Amino acid sequence: MTSSSSSFDKKVVIVGAGLAGLSCAAKLLSTSSSSLVAPSDVVIVEALDRPGGRTLTSLLPDTDEPVDVGACWVCPRQKNVHRLLREHDLDVIEQQTSGVRVGVRSAGGLFGWISRALGRETAPTEPLFTTLRGLPVLDLVQYSLLTRRVNRMAMTIPIGRPWDAKGAERLDSSSVMAWLEEEGAPNNSTARGLMAATAQSVFCADASQISMLLFLTVVAEEGGVEVLLEEAQTQRVVQGNGTLSRRLAASLAERGVEIRLGAEVVECSHSAKDGATVATRDGARFRARRVVLAVPPPALAGLSLEPKLAGPLGAEVAASAMGKVIKVVVEFAARWWEGAHCAMADPEVLTTTLAFDVSPLHASPPRHVLAIFFFGAKAEHWSATKTPEERREEAVRCARLMFGEAADQAPCEVVASVEGDWPAVPFIRGGYMSYPALSSITQTQSYSSSVPQSCLHFASTENASAWRGYMDGAIQSGERAAAEVAEALRTTT
């Protein structure tokens, strides 16, 4: 992993050493492409001082316990990430999945039930913190019906071509929040709040910013709202997901792939015939036949490309925004929460929306750890204006409320904490997912940012065909870009 200011000739330059870029390089060196690309033909250029991108594993202070402050979960259906975990000797454990608590605005009670049954919503009083099954009956029924309706609507979205869906323009111009207020659950604040929290946790953006068409598209790709809420968070990596990125980068370096860290790409001139020249801020220049831009779509908008991205892809990139997330991981002296592994709150109720029990399952002595999430505008605000200590204090306060009941009485001594303040991370400045502006999917007839242009290819979790926002999606996108590059090299050799 080196630095200099010379000019090099490479077959492939990969911009970005996250899982998408690293997976792309590994796939290029696989048996099927090895006759086309040697390790010395590839250089990976990364602006951060580490590989891994939006995966990052830290150690809790004064311990050797790895915790993920970036991407955390995997699930059995994510075959790409499981394959790499096996290849790099990493262990998977089951996430505790019993019990869900919620924080909602509810006008519960007999009068509230009758009023809502008549179509008149009673104004919510104090926030209600309870188990999911402990919600007032009508609230639970309305939330179940809303979930079924969203799933049915998602089944009508053509995978890969959401703009062809019936009513696509109307859905794309409406935010998730607007749809919930006007059509989805106009008379039930509990159902609205829980579905808004789901959308927020998927895109790390407020439900008022996410197109209903985009939300339905992701629900369709993964197979239902329940998958996003439950199945996607069923397993964790013992050594941490950042360890996968580090081991993958180390294996590439051992094979002879150059990985240049701390090298921000500022310019890329390109043509289909003559290849590309990539320039970094520190003066390095690389001439390459193909370039893979393995960065999120909003990062492409800040890169000087000549010529600029054309057509629907260029318009899509210009309309994309980065989600925002802060993940605070806190270890406690004792497990003060009981009967639940997860808590989710209506974004209107608390500063944080989501908390998960991420305690090591077989630690001796036992460890008691929660991961608590700020999303969207609140994450941006708390990143810009608050200290780590203030964020931890607020995260713990919200977790106490979300887990409720026994938590109100039990002692709560913080042992240690660490955070992933992603809006403050240079070159990422956000979260695990970016998203297109309202109406842009139907206007551009594009939402994947993956169609090659000139000699450029694109890879990031955002342009995967499944598991967007997850490591599996990043790996899939990198391997897809590698296949494109191999085919291009094969046909021009």
TIVEXKOL-523272 format. One record per atom (N, C-alpha, C): residue in one letter; x, y, z. Coordinates in pm, whole numbers, plus 50000, padded with zeros to 5 digits. Layout:
AXYZ;...
# end
This chain:
M500874988350000;M500005000050000;M500905012250000;T500985019049884;T502055028649862;T501525042349823;S502475051749804;S502145065249762;S503285070749679;S502965077749566;S503995084249486;S503325094149394;S504075100649302;S503495110449211;S503895107449068;S503935094749031;S504325090848896;S503105088048810;S503345083748685;S502275079948594;S502425065248561;F501305057848566;F501355043448552;F500425038848440;D500695027648382;D499805021148287;D499215008848353;K497895008348360;K497184997248420;K496044993048328;K495674980548339;K494474976548266;K493214981648336;V493234981248470;V492034984948546;V492414993548666;V491745004848680;V491805012948802;V490465011648872;I490505008048999;I489285007249080;I489325018549181;V488335027249177;V488265038549269;V487345034649385;G487945032749502;G487185028649619;G487575014849668;A487975014049795;A488385001249854;A487384996449958;G486114999449934;G485074993050013;G484844978949963;L483804972450014;L483564958549973;L483264957549824;A482634967549765;A482364966949621;A483654967049541;G484554976249573;G485824977049500;G486714965149523;L486804960749648;L487644949149680;L487104936449614;S485784934749617;S485174922949554;S485374923149403;C485334935049346;C485574936349202;C486984931549168;A487974936049244;A489354932049219;A489524917049236;A488934911449343;A489064897049366;A488454889049252;K487314893449204;K486654886349094;K487474887348965;L488094898848941;L488924900348821;L490094890648821;L490584887248940;L491724878248950;L491304863648963;S490004861148956;S489544847348966;S489934839548842;T489754826548849;T490204817648741;T489644821648605;S488374825748602;S487734828748474;S488314840948406;S488934849948483;S489484862248424;S490994863048433;S491644853148495;S493074854348523;S493924855448398;S493464850048285;S494244851248162;S494184865348105;L493204873048148;L493034886748099;L493684897048189;V493654894448321;V494084904448418;V495024898048519;A496224903248528;A497184899048631;A497094908748748;P497534904648868;P497474913748982;P498154927148956;S499264926948884;S499974939448856;S499234948548758;D498174943348696;D497364951348603;D496314959748674;V496164957748804;V495074963948879;V495634972948988;V495044984749003;V495344993249117;V494024997749178;I493964997449311;I492795002449384;I493195015449452;V492435025849428;V492735039049482;V491645042849581;E492025045649704;E491055048149812;E491375061349883;A490375069949898;A490585082949963;A490795081650113;L490135072250177;L490315070250321;L491675064150350;D492065064450477;D493355058750516;D493235044050554;R492125037850517;R491885023750548;R491005017750439;P491075004550419;P490084998050332;P488804995650410;G487744992750340;G486504988750407;G485314997650382;G485555010350346;G484425019150318;G483465020150434;R482225015850411;R481185017150514;R481125005050607;T482114996350601;T482304986250706;T483434991150795;L483264990050924;L484304994251018;L484084987151151;T485074979651193;T485024972651321;T485974979451418;S485464982951535;S486264989151639;S486304979951760;L487124983651857;L487164976451984;L486564985352092;L485724979452176;L485244987052290;L486444991152376;P486475003552425;P487615008052505;P487944998452619;D489244996152635;D489764987552742;D489334973052729;T488914968952608;T488564954952585;T489124950652451;D489064937652427;D489444932452296;D488204927652221;E487034932752259;E485774928352200;E485474936452074;P485464929851955;P485174937251832;P483694940751822;V483414952851781;V482034957151757;V481994964651625;D480934962551551;D480784969351422;D480104982851443;V480794993451405;V480175006651406;V479715010551266;G479975001751170;G479425003151035;G478484991551010;A478504986250888;A477624975050852;A477784963750953;C476664957950995;C476724948351106;C476174934651071;W474994933951007;W474294921151001;W474394914250865;V474254901150869;V474084893050749;V472894883750775;C472494876450671;C471414866750690;C471644855050597;P471014843550622;P471294831450544;P471074833050395;R470154841550352;R469884842850209;R470934851350136;Q471844857450210;Q472864865850146;Q474074857150111;K473984850549997;K474964840449958;K476334846449926;N476374858449871;N477664864349833;N478544867049954;V477964873350055;V478764876650173;V479144864050250;H478244854250255;H478584841750325;H479744834550256;R479774835050124;R480884828750051;R482214835350088;L482254848550092;L483494855350127;L483874853250273;L482884852650360;L483174850050501;L483834836450518;R483354826450445;R483984813150452;R485394813650395;E485574820250283;E486894820950219;E487924827450310;H487484836550396;H488434843850481;H488334839650627;D487804827650651;D487824821250783;D487194829850892;L486054835450863;L485324843350961;L484094835751007;D483734837751132;D482684829951196;D481384837951206;V480284831151180;V478964837351187;V478204831751306;I477564840551382;I476724836351494;I475304841651472;E474364835351538;E472974839651526;E472734851951613;Q472054861651557;Q471614873251633;Q470404869351718;Q470374874151841;Q469174871851922;Q467984878151850;T466904870751836;T465764875451757;T464434874551831;S464464872251961;S463214870752035;S462814884052098;G461614888452068;G461064900152135;G461364913352066;V460314920952036;V460454934251977;V459624944052059;R460234955252093;R459514965852162;R459364977852069;V458344985752094;V458084997252008;V457765009452092;G458035020952033;G457635033852090;G456775040951988;V455525043752022;V454575048951924;V453735060151984;R453035067051897;R451995076551937;R450655069351921;S449985067052030;S448735059352024;S447655066452102;A446465066652046;A445285071352119;A444515059052165;G445225050152233;G444655037352273;G443545038952375;G442935028052410;G441785028352498;G440495027252418;L439425024452486;L438155021752418;L437695033652335;F437815045752391;F437345057452316;F438165059352189;G439455057452200;G440305058652082;G439975048251977;W439745036052020;W439405025351925;W438105028651849;I437095032851924;I435815035951860;I435965047551763;S436685057951806;S436865069651720;S437565066051590;R438585057851600;R439305054251479;R438505044651393;A437745036051456;A436885027051378;A435865034851297;L435485046751347;L434555055351275;L435275064551177;G436595063051167;G437355071151072;G437805084451128;R437705086551260;R438145099151320;R439285096051415;E440465100651382;E441615097351466;E441635106151590;T441745100051705;T441915107251829;T443365111451842;A443585123751883;A444955128651894;A445735120151993;P446935115451956;P447745107652049;P448075115752173;T448165108952285;T448525115752410;T450005113452436;E450365107452547;E451755104552577;E452245092952490;P453535093052452;P454065081652376;P453875068652455;L453625058152382;L453415045052442;L454615036252410;F455225030452512;F456355021252494;F455905007552544;T455904997852454;T455394984652489;T455984974352395;T455594961752413;T455974951652315;T455104953352191;L455564947952080;L454774948851957;L453394942551979;R453374930952046;R452104924152070;R451294930752181;G451924939952254;G451214946852360;G450524959652317;L450584962752187;L449894974552136;L448384973152153;P447664984252165;P446204983352161;P445754975452039;V444704967652055;V444314958051951;V444124964651816;L443404975951812;L443154982251683;L444444987351620;D445374992351701;D446664996651648;D447394984951583;L447414973651652;L448114961951598;L447444957051470;V446134956951468;V445414952751348;V445714962251232;Q445674975251259;Q445934984951153;Q447364983951100;Y448314981451188;Y449694979851143;Y449834967151059;S449204956351101;S449254943951023;S448624945750886;L447484952650880;L446834955150752;L447684964050662;L448334974050722;L449204982950644;L450384975150587;T450974966450667;T452094958350619;T451654949550503;R450504943250515;R450004934950405;R449754943250280;R449224955250297;R448954963750181;R450244967750111;V451244971650188;V452544975250129;V453124963250054;N453054951550114;N453584939550047;N452834936649917;R451514938149920;R450734935749797;R451094945949689;M451244958449727;M451644968649630;M453024965749573;A453924961149660;A455294958249614;A455304947049511;M454384937649523;M454334926449429;M453984931049287;T453454943049273;T453094948049139;T454224955849074;I455334957749144;I456444965749091;I457334956849004;P457534959948877;P458434951848793;P459874953248841;I460484942148880;I461864942448928;I462764947348815;G463574957248845;G464494962848746;G463904973948661;R462574975248660;R461924985748582;R460744991548662;P461014997248777;P459905002248860;P459105013348793;W459715020548699;W459005031348631;W457875026248542;D457875013148516;D456795007248436;D455605002848522;A455695004448652;A454595000348740;A453365009048716;K452215003448739;K450985011248730;K451005022348835;G450755034648792;G450755045948885;G452145049948931;A453185046348854;A454565048648897;A454845063448923;E454395072248835;E454685086448851;E454075091948980;R452865087849009;R452225092449133;R452965087149255;L453335074549253;L454065068749366;L455445075049381;D456095078149270;D457445083649275;D457445098149322;S456375105349296;S456305119349339;S455825120749483;S455335109849538;S454845109949676;S455885103849768;S456175110449878;S457085104549977;S456355093650054;V457125085150119;V456525074750204;V455625081150309;M456115092050370;M455335098450475;M454035104150421;A454105110750305;A452885116450246;A451885105450212;W452385094350157;W451485083350123;W450825077750248;L451605076150355;L451055070850479;L449975080050535;E450215093050530;E449265102650585;E447995103750500;E448145102250369;E447005104550279;E446255091750244;E446985080450234;E446355068150187;E446605056150278;G447835054450321;G448215042050388;G447595040150524;A447675050350609;A447135049350745;A446755063150795;P445825069850726;P445505083650764;P444885084750902;N444295073950952;N443595074651080;N444285066751192;N445555063151171;N446225055551276;N447695059651285;S448025067351387;S449395072451403;S450375061351437;T449915050851503;T450805039751537;T451285032651412;A450365028851325;A450755022151201;A451645031051116;R451285043851104;R452115053251027;R453525054051082;G453615055451213;G454925057351275;G455835045351259;L455275033251273;L456105021251260;L456565019151116;M455695021951018;M456115020450878;M457115031450841;A456935043450895;A457915054150870;A459265050450929;A459265044251047;A460515039851108;A461185029151023;T460395020250964;T460955009950877;T461655016250757;A460965025450690;A461565032050574;A462825039650615;Q462785046250729;Q463945053850774;Q465125044750801;S464875033250861;S465985024150893;S466575017750768;V465775016150661;V466285010350537;V467205020150465;F466785032850456;F467515042550375;F468335052350458;C468315051250590;C468895061050683;C468565075250639;A467305077250605;A466765090250567;A465325091050615;D464845103150636;D463485104750685;D462485100250580;A461345095050627;A460325089950535;A459765100950445;S459935113450483;S459485124550399;S460395126850280;Q461565120450278;Q462535122050170;Q462535110450071;I461895099450108;I461975087050029;I460735085449944;S460925083149816;S459795080849726;S459105067649760;M457775067849755;M457025055649782;M457355044949679;L457615049049556;L457995039349453;L459315032649487;L460275040349538;L461565034649577;L461385024849692;F460605028549792;F460375019749906;F459735006649861;L458715007549776;L458064995449726;L459024986849644;T459904993349570;T460884986049489;T461804977649578;V462284983449685;V463174976149776;V462404965149848;V461174967949889;V460354957449951;V460164945849854;A459924949049727;A459754938549626;A461024930449607;E462164937249603;E463444930249580;E463754920549693;E463424924249816;E463804915749929;E462704906149971;G461484908049923;G460454898249950;G459494901650061;G459444914250103;G458454918150202;G459004927050311;V458114934850371;V458504943550481;V459114935550595;E458574923550619;E459064915350731;E460534911550712;V460944909450588;V462344906050562;V463254917650603;L462854929850569;L463654941550603;L463754943350754;L462674940250825;L462644942350969;L463234930751048;E463164918550996;E463514906951077;E464634898651015;E464394892650900;E465354883050845;E466704889450816;A466724901850772;A467984908150732;A468924910250849;Q468414909250971;Q469244911451091;Q469364898951176;T469524887251115;T469484874851194;T470864869151227;Q471934874451169;Q473274868951195;Q474304880251206;R475374877451282;R476484886851293;R477794879351273;V478844886751242;V480174881051223;V480964883051353;V481474872151408;V482134872651538;V483284882651538;Q484134882051437;Q485314890551430;Q485004904651379;G483774906951337;G483384919951284;G483494920551133;N482574927851071;N482564928750926;N483724936650870;G484244946050948;G485444953150903;G486614943750885;T486624932850960;T487694922950946;T487634916250809;L486424914050756;L486314908550621;L486964917950520;S486684930750530;S487294940350436;S488814940450449;R489304940350572;R490764940650592;R491414928050537;R490814916550562;R491414904050513;R491344903150361;L490264907850304;L490144907850158;L491184917050097;A491374928850155;A492404938050105;A493794932050121;A494054925750235;A495374919750258;A495644908450159;S494614900450129;S494824889450034;S495114894749894;L494484905749856;L494754911749725;L496174917349721;A496574924049829;A497924929649834;A498974918549828;E498724907449897;E499664896249894;E499814890449754;R498774891249675;R498814885949538;R499444895849441;G499684908149486;G500354917749399;G499514929349352;V498274930449401;V497434941949366;V497884953949449;E498104965049384;E498494977249456;E497244983949510;I497264987049639;I496164994249703;I496735007049761;R496315018249706;R496835031249748;R495805037949838;L496145039249967;L495255045350064;L495575060150078;G494585067850125;G494775082150141;G494985089350010;A494455083849902;A494645089549768;A493275093149711;E492905105649723;E491595110249676;E491635112549525;V490765106049454;V490645108249309;V489865121249287;V490435130049206;V489795142949180;V489375144649034;E490015137348942;E489695138848801;E489755125348731;C488925124048630;C488955112148544;C488495116148405;S489415116148311;S489055118248170;S488975104548104;H487985102748018;H487735089147968;H487145089347828;S487385078547756;S486725076447627;S486655061547602;A485655057447526;A485485043247496;A486665037847418;K487265045947334;K488345041447247;K489705041647316;D490005052447388;D491355054647440;D491525051547587;G490475047147655;G490595044247797;G490495056747881;A491115056547998;A490945067448094;A492265071348157;T492285083748206;T493365088548291;T492755093148422;V493215087448530;V492695090348664;V493755097948741;A493385109248800;A494335117548875;A493905118649020;T494875117949112;T494595119449254;T495075133049303;R494575137049419;R494925150149472;R496415151249504;D497055139949534;D498485140449567;D499375139749444;G498805140449325;G499615141649204;G499815128849126;A499325117549174;A499485105049098;A498515105048980;R498965098848870;R498115097448752;R498215083048703;F497085077448667;F497035063748619;F496325063448484;R496965057348387;R496315054748259;R495785040448262;A494535038748224;A493915025548234;A492965023248118;R492775010648085;R491825007047980;R490385007448032;R490195003648158;R488855004048217;R488975009948357;V487935016848401;V487875022548536;V486575018048602;V486695013248724;V485515009748804;V485365020248914;L484265027448913;L483975037449015;L483145030749124;A483835025649225;A483195017949332;A482925027049451;V482105037049426;V481735046849528;V480235049249518;P479605054549625;P478165057049620;P477825067549514;P476615067149459;P476225076849356;P476455091449393;P476165096049517;P476425110149546;P477895113949534;A478795104449559;A480225107349545;A480605109649399;L479885103449307;L480165105649165;L479885120049125;A478875126149189;A478535139949155;A479655149549192;G480485145849290;G481585154549330;G482895151649260;L482885142249167;L484095138349095;L484115145348960;S485255151048924;S485385157948795;S485585147548685;L484515144548612;L484565134948502;L484495142548370;E485365138648279;E485385145048146;E485435134448038;P484365132747958;P483125140547966;P482265136548087;K481315145148121;K480425142448232;K479535130448200;L478985124448304;L478065113348283;L476865118048203;A476465110148108;A475405114248016;A474115106748043;G473025111847982;G471765104747979;G471145102748116;P470305092348130;P469605089748256;P470555087948375;L471705081748350;L472635079448460;L473135092648517;G473515102048431;G473975114948479;G472915122248557;A471675121848507;A470575128348577;A470295121748711;E470395108648713;E470155101348838;E471185104848943;V472455104848904;V473525108048999;V473345122149054;A472985131548967;A472805145249010;A471665146549110;A470685137549103;A469515138249191;A469645129549315;S470795123249336;S470935114149450;S471445121549574;A471085116349689;A471525122049816;A471965110749908;M472855113850000;M473365103750092;M472505103250217;G472135091250259;G471485089750387;G472445093150500;K471895095050619;K472705098850735;K472425089350851;V473495084650915;V473315075751029;V474465077451127;I474125077051254;I475105075851362;I474755063151439;K475745054851461;K475545042451535;K476375043151662;V475705043251776;V476375043851906;V476285030051970;V477425024051997;V477475010752059;V477895012552204;V477055007952295;V477265010352438;V477294997052513;E478314995452596;E478354983852686;E477914988152824;F477084979852887;F476564982553020;F477084972253119;A477094976053246;A477564966953350;A476614955153369;A475344957353341;A474344946753357;A473304948053246;R472634937053219;R471584936953116;R470294941753181;W469994954653164;W468824960453227;W467554958953142;W467704954653019;W466534952352932;W466214937452931;E464954934052932;E464544920052934;E463424917652833;G463404905652777;G462284901752693;G462284907252553;A463364913552510;A463394919052374;A464834920252327;H465044918052198;H466374919852140;H466444932552058;C465284938552030;C465224949851939;C464134959351985;A464354972351963;A463324982251991;A463304992351877;M462094996251836;M461935005651726;M460925016251766;A461225028851733;A460335039751772;A459905047851652;D458675052551655;D458195062551561;D459185074251562;P459685078551446;P460655089651444;P460145102451508;E458815103851521;E458255115751585;E458315114851737;V458655103251790;V458605101151935;V459945103752001;L461045098751940;L462365099552002;L463415104251903;T464565107851957;T465695111951872;T466255100151797;T466335088651862;T466815076551796;T465625067851758;T465805059951653;T464705052051598;T464835037251628;L466065032351646;L466285017951647;L467365014551749;A467185003351818;A468204998051909;A468194982851901;F469394976951899;F469534962451891;F470444957552003;D470094946252059;D470994939152150;D472054932152065;V473304936552077;V474404930352002;V475424924352099;S474944919652212;S475834913552310;S476474900952253;P477764898752279;P478384886052237;P477654874352303;L477334864252225;L476484853552276;L477184844552375;H478484842652360;H479184832852443;H480344838952520;A480254851852548;A481344858552620;A481364853752765;S482574852652819;S482744848852959;S483784858153022;P483374866353117;P482024868053170;P481104874553066;P479784873853088;P478844879352991;P479064894252967;R478824898652844;R478904912752807;R477504917352769;H477204929952792;H475854935052771;H475954947652684;V475604946252556;V475904956652458;V474664959752373;L474404972752355;L473354977352266;L473954985852154;A473394984652035;A473694993751924;A472465002451903;I472655015651907;I471535025151904;I471755034751788;F470695037551710;F470845044451583;F470115057851579;F470835068151533;F470245080851490;F470165080351337;F469065085251280;F468905085051134;F468515098851080;G468775100650950;G468245111950876;G468675125450929;A467735134950932;A468045148650974;A468545149051118;K468045140251202;K468515140051341;K469965135551349;A470335125751268;A471745121551264;A472625133051217;E472185139951115;E472975151251064;E473135161951170;H472055165051240;H472105175351345;H472995171051462;W472815158851509;W473595154251624;W475055152051588;S475345149451463;S476745148451420;S477405162151420;A476695172151370;A477285185451351;A477355193651478;T476465191151574;T476335200451687;T476615194351824;K476805181251832;K476945174851962;K478265167351973;T478695165052096;T479915157452122;T479595142652131;P480625133952122;P480365119652141;P479695116552275;E480095123752379;E479495121452510;E478015125052510;E477665136052445;E476255140052437;E475445130052354;R476035125052246;R475335115152165;R475115102352244;R476125098152320;R475965086052400;R474865087952505;E474865099352572;E473865102052675;E472455101652616;E472275107652498;E470955107652435;E470585093752386;A471555086452333;A471285072852287;A470825063952403;V471485065052517;V471115057052634;V469725061152684;R469465074252688;R468145078952731;R467035073052644;C467245073552514;C466225068352422;C466075053152435;A467195046252450;A467135031652465;A466375027852591;R466565035352698;R465835032552822;R464335033752800;L463935043852724;L462515045552696;L461995034752602;M462765031752497;M462305021952400;M462125008152461;F463075004252547;F462964990852606;F461994990552724;G461725002252786;G460615004052878;G460534994552995;E459444995553069;E459054987153181;E460204983653274;A460774971653261;A461854967553352;A463014977253346;A463214983353229;A464304992853215;A464095005053303;D462825008253334;D462555019953417;D463105018153559;Q463155005753604;Q463565003053741;Q465014998453753;A465524991953650;A466834985653661;A467954995953656;P469054993353726;P470205002553718;P470805002353578;C471465013253543;C471985014653407;C473365021053414;E474375012753434;E475755017753443;E476475015353310;V476935026153248;V477665025153123;V479115021353152;V479595010853086;V480975006553102;V481875012852997;A481415012852872;A482235018152763;A481325020752643;S481835028652549;S481065031052427;S482005034652313;V481515032652193;V482235036552071;V481165039851969;E481465048451873;E480425052451779;E480935052751636;G480005051451545;G480245054051404;G479465066451366;D480145077851368;D479525090651332;D479735092651182;W478925086151101;W479175085350957;W479005098450882;P478125107650923;P478105120550853;P479415128250864;A480215125050967;A481485132050987;A482675125150922;V482455113350864;V483565105950802;V483875111950666;P485095116750643;P485435122650513;P485195112750400;F484725117950289;F484505110450164;F483305100950170;I482725099150289;I481485091450300;I480355100950337;R480525108150448;R479625118950486;R478145114650486;G477885103450545;G476485099450546;G476195086350611;G475865076350532;G475415063750589;G475555052250494;Y474805041650521;Y474975029150446;Y474125028650320;M473445039650289;M472565039350172;M472365053550121;S472395055349990;S471965067949930;S470635065549861;Y470005076249818;Y468665074749760;Y468425085749658;P467575083249558;P467255093349458;P466185102949509;A466165114949453;A465155124749489;A463765120249445;L462755126249505;L461385123449464;L461225126049315;S460525117349248;S460185118049105;S461335114649011;S462555112949063;S463685111048971;S463695097248906;I463145087148971;I463145073748911;I462345073748782;T461155079448786;T460325079548665;T460835089648562;Q461415100548608;Q461925110648514;Q463155105748439;T464035098548509;T465275093748446;T465155079548394;Q464095072348438;Q463955058048409;Q465255050648444;S465775054148560;S467025048248610;S467035049748761;Y467535039548829;Y467735041048973;Y468875032349024;S469615026348933;S470645016948977;S472055021748952;S472275032048874;S473615037648848;S474615026848808;S474215017248726;S475125006148698;S475405003848551;V474755011048460;V474985008848318;V476325015048279;P477265007248223;P478585012748188;P478465024348089;Q479365033948103;Q479485044848007;Q480925046147965;S481145047247835;S482515048647785;S483315036647836;C484415039147905;C485195028347966;C484975027648116;L483885033948163;L483595034748306;L482565024248346;H482785018348464;H481855008848523;H481545013648665;F480415009148720;F479935014548846;F479595003148942;A480045004649066;A479794994349167;A479585000949303;S478524997549369;S478275001549507;S477034994049553;T476824993449681;T475654986249730;T474364992049675;E474385005049641;E473185011549589;E472775006149452;N473725001149373;N473324996449240;N473334981249227;A473174974549340;A472954960049336;A471524957249291;S471284945249244;S469924941449204;S469154935349321;A469844932449430;A469194927549552;A470074931149671;W469454932149788;W470164935549912;W470914948749901;R470214958749846;R470774972349845;R470934977049989;G472034983950015;G472284988850150;G472954978850241;Y473174966550191;Y473814956050269;Y475154952250205;M475984945350281;M477274940950228;M477084931550111;D476074923050117;D475844913750007;D475604921249877;G474864932249884;G474644940349765;G475914946549713;A476784951149804;A478064956849762;A478914946449688;I478964934349744;I479754923749682;I479184920149545;Q477864918849539;Q477234915749410;Q477554926249306;S477504938949344;S477764949649248;S479214949449200;G480144946749292;G481554946049252;G481834934649157;E481234923049185;E481454911549097;E480774913348962;R479634920148961;R478994923348833;R479854932848751;A480434943048815;A481314952248744;A482554944948692;A483084935448770;A484244927748725;A483914919748599;A482714913948595;A482314906348476;A482214915548354;E481704927648375;E481634937348265;E483024940948215;V483934943448309;V485304947148271;V485974935648195;A485824923448246;A486444911848180;A485924910348038;E484634912048020;E484054910847886;E484584921847794;A484694933947847;A485214945047765;A486664942547725;L487474937647819;L488874934647787;L488964923147688;R488104913447703;R488124901747615;R487794905747470;T486854914647454;T486424918347319;T487334928547253;T488224934947331;T489124944947273;T490564940347270;T490834928347319;T492204923247321;T492624918347183;
# end
